[in-house]
Amino acid sequence: MADNNPANFANLPKDKLREIAAKGGHASHGATDSKIENQPDRNPDGTFTKGSELAKELGAKGGHVAHEHAVEKQATEDSGRNPDGTFKAGSKLASELGEEGGHAAHQS
């Protein structure tokens, strides 16, 4: 039984389907966005112009975020704990805390 729903793509005229498909093709193959075209620090393809102040600012911001992430990662590695809070295998911290717990249990 044929579907007569006008919103169904199969029921659209072939020229209308081609028009819709062309829009998708243009969008996926680098058609420029008017927002990008009107920015002085951007090329029409969305890349930064040479010497762009915006590129410098965003690059610095990305560098700071990457550095913060690296510092956090290093702190986690140095702490003897996994990112989920559990102890790493052979962790000196786990050994020390286990020893403290053992002593505390025997003092009661």
Secondary structure, 3 states (H helix, E strand, C coil): CCCCCCCCHHHCCHHHHHHHHHHHHHHHCCCCCHHHHCCCCECCCCCECCCCHHHHHHHHHHHHHHHHHHHHHHHHHHCCECCCCCECCCCHHHHHHHHHHHHHHHHC
